Amino acid sequence: MIIREIRELQAAHYDLLLLADPDKLLVENYVKRSVCFEAVFDDTEAGILALLPTRPETLEIVNIAVAKPYQGQGISEELLQFALSYAQNGQYKTVEIGTGSTSFGQLYLYQKCGFRMTSIDRDFFLRHYEEEIVENKLILKDMVRLSIDV
């Protein structure tokens, strides 16, 4: 697998981004301010990562997604480790990530990689998304924020 920077987002990249964030307008808003990377496996875009500098010395993972056929193969963890290395090389001190309170698999993965919960943004998904999101048979309301010092 190769992880490389994306110079120009294509339709396949947006398909991946929308796996993690269903609102295309929100995605378009933050990716134009982000540095994006793709994970390529057998000449196929298997995953995507979008990193956004948010404050001095802080980098946020605003999107990370893996195509369904490649899920469960460790690609998300490799993308997370890539993001941490990228942050260290870029003189960032903290990497942040947010996910839904009902995103149990993601919460497990991020904590497994060393991220710690820092806050909960109550009703984030109710305020920022027009359509209701249901995940794991629960209505998604809150965003859990996590961070790690690098």
CYANA upper distance limits for C-alpha pairs under 8 A (distance plus 0.5 A):
  1 MET  CA     39 ALA  CA      7.05
  1 MET  CA     40 VAL  CA      6.09
  1 MET  CA     41 PHE  CA      5.27
  1 MET  CA     42 ASP  CA      7.95
  2 ILE  CA     38 GLU  CA      8.49
  2 ILE  CA     39 ALA  CA      6.12
  2 ILE  CA     40 VAL  CA      5.68
  2 ILE  CA     41 PHE  CA      7.23
  3 ILE  CA     37 PHE  CA      6.94
  3 ILE  CA     38 GLU  CA      6.02
  3 ILE  CA     39 ALA  CA      4.94
  3 ILE  CA     40 VAL  CA      6.79
  3 ILE  CA     79 LEU  CA      8.33
  4 ARG  CA     37 PHE  CA      5.82
  4 ARG  CA     38 GLU  CA      6.07
  4 ARG  CA     39 ALA  CA      7.24
  4 ARG  CA     40 VAL  CA      8.41
  5 GLU  CA     35 VAL  CA      7.92
  5 GLU  CA     36 CYS  CA      6.35
  5 GLU  CA     37 PHE  CA      4.71
  5 GLU  CA     38 GLU  CA      6.87
  6 ILE  CA     35 VAL  CA      8.27
  6 ILE  CA     36 CYS  CA      6.01
  6 ILE  CA     37 PHE  CA      5.71
  6 ILE  CA     38 GLU  CA      6.92
  7 ARG  CA     36 CYS  CA      8.41
  9 LEU  CA     13 HIS  CA      6.33
  9 LEU  CA     14 TYR  CA      7.64
 10 GLN  CA     14 TYR  CA      7.10
 11 ALA  CA     15 ASP  CA      6.76
 12 ALA  CA     16 LEU  CA      7.01
 12 ALA  CA     45 GLU  CA      7.90
 13 HIS  CA     17 LEU  CA      6.74
 13 HIS  CA     38 GLU  CA      8.46
 13 HIS  CA     45 GLU  CA      8.03
 13 HIS  CA     48 ILE  CA      7.56
 14 TYR  CA     18 LEU  CA      6.49
 15 ASP  CA     19 LEU  CA      7.14
 16 LEU  CA     20 ALA  CA      7.84
 16 LEU  CA     47 GLY  CA      7.24
 16 LEU  CA     48 ILE  CA      6.99
 16 LEU  CA     65 ALA  CA      6.46
 16 LEU  CA     66 VAL  CA      7.17
 16 LEU  CA     67 ALA  CA      6.79
 17 LEU  CA     21 ASP  CA      6.81
 17 LEU  CA     27 VAL  CA      7.74
 17 LEU  CA     48 ILE  CA      7.36
 17 LEU  CA     63 ASN  CA      7.10
 17 LEU  CA     64 ILE  CA      7.68
 17 LEU  CA     65 ALA  CA      6.77
 18 LEU  CA     22 PRO  CA      5.37
 18 LEU  CA     23 ASP  CA      7.52
 18 LEU  CA     24 LYS  CA      7.28
 18 LEU  CA     27 VAL  CA      8.03
 19 LEU  CA     65 ALA  CA      6.83
 19 LEU  CA     66 VAL  CA      8.38
 19 LEU  CA     67 ALA  CA      8.36
 20 ALA  CA     63 ASN  CA      7.01
 20 ALA  CA     64 ILE  CA      7.10
 20 ALA  CA     65 ALA  CA      6.12
 21 ASP  CA     27 VAL  CA      7.43
 21 ASP  CA     63 ASN  CA      7.90
 23 ASP  CA     27 VAL  CA      6.78
 23 ASP  CA    129 TYR  CA      7.56
 24 LYS  CA     28 GLU  CA      6.55
 25 LEU  CA     29 ASN  CA      6.66
 26 LEU  CA     30 TYR  CA      6.96
 27 VAL  CA     31 VAL  CA      6.51
 28 GLU  CA     32 LYS  CA      6.86
 29 ASN  CA     33 ARG  CA      7.87
 30 TYR  CA     34 SER  CA      6.77
 30 TYR  CA     52 LEU  CA      8.23
 30 TYR  CA     62 VAL  CA      8.11
 31 VAL  CA     35 VAL  CA      7.78
 31 VAL  CA     36 CYS  CA      7.80
 31 VAL  CA     50 ALA  CA      7.20
 33 ARG  CA     52 LEU  CA      7.10
 34 SER  CA     50 ALA  CA      6.42
 34 SER  CA     51 LEU  CA      5.78
 34 SER  CA     52 LEU  CA      5.05
 34 SER  CA     53 PRO  CA      7.94
 35 VAL  CA     50 ALA  CA      6.22
 35 VAL  CA     51 LEU  CA      5.73
 35 VAL  CA     52 LEU  CA      7.00
 36 CYS  CA     48 ILE  CA      7.67
 36 CYS  CA     49 LEU  CA      6.07
 36 CYS  CA     50 ALA  CA      4.85
 36 CYS  CA     51 LEU  CA      6.78
 37 PHE  CA     48 ILE  CA      6.20
 37 PHE  CA     49 LEU  CA      5.62
 37 PHE  CA     50 ALA  CA      6.96
 38 GLU  CA     45 GLU  CA      6.93
 38 GLU  CA     46 ALA  CA      7.93
 38 GLU  CA     47 GLY  CA      6.13
 38 GLU  CA     48 ILE  CA      4.96
 38 GLU  CA     49 LEU  CA      6.85
 39 ALA  CA     45 GLU  CA      6.47
 39 ALA  CA     46 ALA  CA      5.99
 39 ALA  CA     47 GLY  CA      5.24
 39 ALA  CA     48 ILE  CA      6.49
 39 ALA  CA     75 ILE  CA      8.23
 39 ALA  CA     79 LEU  CA      8.06
 40 VAL  CA     44 THR  CA      5.82
 40 VAL  CA     45 GLU  CA      5.20
 40 VAL  CA     46 ALA  CA      5.95
 40 VAL  CA     47 GLY  CA      7.52
 41 PHE  CA     45 GLU  CA      7.05
 41 PHE  CA     46 ALA  CA      6.41
 45 GLU  CA     67 ALA  CA      8.31
 46 ALA  CA     66 VAL  CA      6.21
 46 ALA  CA     67 ALA  CA      5.81
 46 ALA  CA     70 TYR  CA      6.66
 47 GLY  CA     64 ILE  CA      7.94
 47 GLY  CA     65 ALA  CA      5.98
 47 GLY  CA     66 VAL  CA      4.57
 47 GLY  CA     67 ALA  CA      6.42
 47 GLY  CA     75 ILE  CA      7.69
 47 GLY  CA     76 SER  CA      8.08
 48 ILE  CA     63 ASN  CA      8.05
 48 ILE  CA     64 ILE  CA      6.09
 48 ILE  CA     65 ALA  CA      5.91
 48 ILE  CA     66 VAL  CA      7.01
 48 ILE  CA     79 LEU  CA      8.38
 49 LEU  CA     61 ILE  CA      7.78
 49 LEU  CA     62 VAL  CA      8.37
 49 LEU  CA     63 ASN  CA      6.15
 49 LEU  CA     64 ILE  CA      5.01
 49 LEU  CA     65 ALA  CA      7.29
 49 LEU  CA     79 LEU  CA      7.27
 50 ALA  CA     61 ILE  CA      6.42
 50 ALA  CA     62 VAL  CA      6.12
 50 ALA  CA     63 ASN  CA      5.53
 50 ALA  CA     64 ILE  CA      6.98
 51 LEU  CA     59 LEU  CA      7.07
 51 LEU  CA     60 GLU  CA      6.13
 51 LEU  CA     61 ILE  CA      5.21
 51 LEU  CA     62 VAL  CA      6.39
 51 LEU  CA     63 ASN  CA      7.85
 51 LEU  CA     83 ALA  CA      8.09
 52 LEU  CA     59 LEU  CA      6.15
 52 LEU  CA     60 GLU  CA      5.62
 52 LEU  CA     61 ILE  CA      6.94
 52 LEU  CA     62 VAL  CA      7.04
 53 PRO  CA     57 GLU  CA      8.35
 53 PRO  CA     58 THR  CA      6.46
 53 PRO  CA     59 LEU  CA      4.89
 53 PRO  CA     60 GLU  CA      6.60
 54 THR  CA     58 THR  CA      6.37
 54 THR  CA     59 LEU  CA      6.38
 54 THR  CA     60 GLU  CA      6.95
 55 ARG  CA     59 LEU  CA      7.81
 56 PRO  CA     92 TYR  CA      8.25
 57 GLU  CA     91 GLN  CA      7.28
 57 GLU  CA     92 TYR  CA      4.70
 57 GLU  CA     93 LYS  CA      5.69
 57 GLU  CA     94 THR  CA      6.93
 58 THR  CA     92 TYR  CA      6.08
 58 THR  CA     93 LYS  CA      6.62
 58 THR  CA     94 THR  CA      5.33
 58 THR  CA     95 VAL  CA      6.31
 58 THR  CA     96 GLU  CA      7.82
 59 LEU  CA     87 ALA  CA      7.27
 59 LEU  CA     92 TYR  CA      7.10
 59 LEU  CA     94 THR  CA      6.84
 59 LEU  CA     95 VAL  CA      5.37
 59 LEU  CA     96 GLU  CA      6.78
 60 GLU  CA     95 VAL  CA      6.01
 60 GLU  CA     96 GLU  CA      5.07
 60 GLU  CA     97 ILE  CA      6.16
 61 ILE  CA     83 ALA  CA      8.15
 61 ILE  CA     95 VAL  CA      7.71
 61 ILE  CA     96 GLU  CA      6.68
 61 ILE  CA     97 ILE  CA      5.60
 61 ILE  CA     98 GLY  CA      8.27
 62 VAL  CA     97 ILE  CA      7.07
 62 VAL  CA     98 GLY  CA      7.91
 64 ILE  CA     76 SER  CA      7.80
 64 ILE  CA     79 LEU  CA      8.22
 65 ALA  CA     76 SER  CA      7.56
 66 VAL  CA     70 TYR  CA      6.90
 66 VAL  CA     71 GLN  CA      6.42
 66 VAL  CA     75 ILE  CA      7.55
 66 VAL  CA     76 SER  CA      7.10
 67 ALA  CA     71 GLN  CA      6.85
 70 TYR  CA     75 ILE  CA      7.95
 71 GLN  CA     75 ILE  CA      7.67
 71 GLN  CA     76 SER  CA      8.42
 74 GLY  CA     78 GLU  CA      6.82
 75 ILE  CA     79 LEU  CA      6.65
 76 SER  CA     80 LEU  CA      6.66
 77 GLU  CA     81 GLN  CA      6.68
 77 GLU  CA    109 LEU  CA      7.86
 77 GLU  CA    113 CYS  CA      7.90
 78 GLU  CA     82 PHE  CA      6.57
 79 LEU  CA     83 ALA  CA      6.68
 80 LEU  CA     84 LEU  CA      6.86
 80 LEU  CA    113 CYS  CA      8.19
 81 GLN  CA     85 SER  CA      6.77
 81 GLN  CA    113 CYS  CA      8.38
 82 PHE  CA     86 TYR  CA      6.52
 83 ALA  CA     87 ALA  CA      6.61
 84 LEU  CA     88 GLN  CA      6.76
 84 LEU  CA     95 VAL  CA      7.55
 84 LEU  CA    150 VAL  CA      7.22
 85 SER  CA     89 ASN  CA      6.62
 86 TYR  CA     90 GLY  CA      6.55
 87 ALA  CA     91 GLN  CA      6.78
 87 ALA  CA     92 TYR  CA      5.50
 87 ALA  CA     93 LYS  CA      7.77
 87 ALA  CA     94 THR  CA      8.24
 87 ALA  CA     95 VAL  CA      7.61
 87 ALA  CA    150 VAL  CA      7.76
 88 GLN  CA     92 TYR  CA      6.19
 88 GLN  CA     93 LYS  CA      7.52
 88 GLN  CA    150 VAL  CA      6.53
 92 TYR  CA    150 VAL  CA      7.85
 93 LYS  CA    149 ASP  CA      6.13
 93 LYS  CA    150 VAL  CA      5.79
 94 THR  CA    147 SER  CA      7.25
 94 THR  CA    148 ILE  CA      6.20
 94 THR  CA    149 ASP  CA      4.93
 94 THR  CA    150 VAL  CA      6.31
 95 VAL  CA    147 SER  CA      6.01
 95 VAL  CA    148 ILE  CA      5.91
 95 VAL  CA    149 ASP  CA      6.89
 95 VAL  CA    150 VAL  CA      7.69
 96 GLU  CA    145 ARG  CA      7.69
 96 GLU  CA    146 LEU  CA      6.20
 96 GLU  CA    147 SER  CA      4.69
 96 GLU  CA    148 ILE  CA      7.07
 97 ILE  CA    145 ARG  CA      6.42
 97 ILE  CA    146 LEU  CA      5.85
 97 ILE  CA    147 SER  CA      6.70
 98 GLY  CA    143 MET  CA      6.68
 98 GLY  CA    144 VAL  CA      6.04
 98 GLY  CA    145 ARG  CA      4.86
 98 GLY  CA    146 LEU  CA      6.58
 99 THR  CA    103 SER  CA      7.11
 99 THR  CA    106 GLN  CA      7.76
 99 THR  CA    107 LEU  CA      7.78
 99 THR  CA    143 MET  CA      5.91
 99 THR  CA    144 VAL  CA      5.90
 99 THR  CA    145 ARG  CA      7.14
100 GLY  CA    140 LEU  CA      7.02
100 GLY  CA    141 LYS  CA      8.00
100 GLY  CA    142 ASP  CA      6.54
100 GLY  CA    143 MET  CA      5.14
100 GLY  CA    144 VAL  CA      6.42
101 SER  CA    140 LEU  CA      7.34
101 SER  CA    141 LYS  CA      7.87
101 SER  CA    142 ASP  CA      6.06
101 SER  CA    143 MET  CA      6.13
101 SER  CA    144 VAL  CA      6.14
102 THR  CA    135 GLU  CA      6.59
102 THR  CA    136 ASN  CA      7.07
102 THR  CA    138 LEU  CA      7.28
102 THR  CA    139 ILE  CA      8.45
102 THR  CA    140 LEU  CA      6.64
103 SER  CA    107 LEU  CA      6.66
103 SER  CA    135 GLU  CA      7.55
103 SER  CA    136 ASN  CA      8.14
104 PHE  CA    108 TYR  CA      6.70
105 GLY  CA    109 LEU  CA      6.72
106 GLN  CA    110 TYR  CA      6.58
107 LEU  CA    111 GLN  CA      6.73
108 TYR  CA    112 LYS  CA      6.51
109 LEU  CA    113 CYS  CA      6.77
110 TYR  CA    114 GLY  CA      7.05
110 TYR  CA    115 PHE  CA      5.90
110 TYR  CA    116 ARG  CA      8.43
110 TYR  CA    146 LEU  CA      8.42
111 GLN  CA    115 PHE  CA      5.22
111 GLN  CA    116 ARG  CA      6.57
114 GLY  CA    148 ILE  CA      7.01
115 PHE  CA    146 LEU  CA      6.28
115 PHE  CA    147 SER  CA      5.57
115 PHE  CA    148 ILE  CA      5.29
116 ARG  CA    146 LEU  CA      5.65
116 ARG  CA    147 SER  CA      5.97
116 ARG  CA    148 ILE  CA      6.85
117 MET  CA    144 VAL  CA      7.52
117 MET  CA    145 ARG  CA      6.38
117 MET  CA    146 LEU  CA      4.68
117 MET  CA    147 SER  CA      7.05
118 THR  CA    144 VAL  CA      8.30
118 THR  CA    145 ARG  CA      6.11
118 THR  CA    146 LEU  CA      5.66
118 THR  CA    147 SER  CA      7.09
119 SER  CA    144 VAL  CA      6.62
119 SER  CA    145 ARG  CA      5.66
119 SER  CA    146 LEU  CA      7.58
120 ILE  CA    142 ASP  CA      7.14
120 ILE  CA    143 MET  CA      6.19
120 ILE  CA    144 VAL  CA      5.11
120 ILE  CA    145 ARG  CA      6.40
121 ASP  CA    142 ASP  CA      6.20
121 ASP  CA    143 MET  CA      5.56
121 ASP  CA    144 VAL  CA      6.91
121 ASP  CA    145 ARG  CA      7.89
122 ARG  CA    141 LYS  CA      7.37
122 ARG  CA    142 ASP  CA      5.13
122 ARG  CA    143 MET  CA      7.07
123 ASP  CA    127 ARG  CA      6.67
123 ASP  CA    141 LYS  CA      5.22
123 ASP  CA    142 ASP  CA      5.30
123 ASP  CA    143 MET  CA      7.96
124 PHE  CA    128 HIS  CA      6.62
124 PHE  CA    141 LYS  CA      6.66
124 PHE  CA    142 ASP  CA      5.78
124 PHE  CA    143 MET  CA      6.34
125 PHE  CA    129 TYR  CA      5.99
125 PHE  CA    133 ILE  CA      8.34
125 PHE  CA    140 LEU  CA      7.03
125 PHE  CA    141 LYS  CA      5.50
125 PHE  CA    142 ASP  CA      6.63
125 PHE  CA    143 MET  CA      7.58
126 LEU  CA    130 GLU  CA      7.91
126 LEU  CA    132 GLU  CA      7.79
126 LEU  CA    140 LEU  CA      8.36
126 LEU  CA    141 LYS  CA      6.14
126 LEU  CA    142 ASP  CA      8.47
132 GLU  CA    139 ILE  CA      7.55
132 GLU  CA    140 LEU  CA      7.94
133 ILE  CA    139 ILE  CA      6.42
133 ILE  CA    140 LEU  CA      5.99
134 VAL  CA    138 LEU  CA      5.85
134 VAL  CA    139 ILE  CA      5.00
134 VAL  CA    140 LEU  CA      6.20
135 GLU  CA    139 ILE  CA      6.94
135 GLU  CA    140 LEU  CA      6.94
